[in-house]
Amino acid sequence: MNLVEYENDDEMKVWLSESEVGQLLDEFEDTEKRIAVGLAVRPPLGRGRPGRA
C-alpha cells in the first residue's frame, strides 16, 4: 500500500500497487465481482495514479 501526504492538508493519498491489486482480484472467482472491484481500485482512464505525473 502506498501513502503520500497531501500538501497543506492532514489527509493522505492511498493506493495499491499493481501486484496488490492483482492479489485482491485473485480473491474473487465471480467475473462481475472482479470487474467491479477492479474498477473501484483503479483510477478512471486518462487519470494518473496518485503521486505520479
URNOR-V253799 format. One record per backbone hydrogen bond with DSSP energy under -0.5 kcal/mol. CO is the residue of the C=O (numbers start at 1). NH is the residue of the N-H. If there is no record, write none. Layout:
((CO/NH) (CO/NH))
//
This chain:
((2/15) (4/13) (6/9) (11/6) (13/4) (15/2) (17/21) (18/22) (19/23) (20/24) (21/25) (22/26) (23/27) (24/27) (25/28) (27/29) (30/34) (31/35) (32/36) (33/37) (34/38) (35/39) (36/40) (37/41) (38/42) (44/47) (49/52))
//
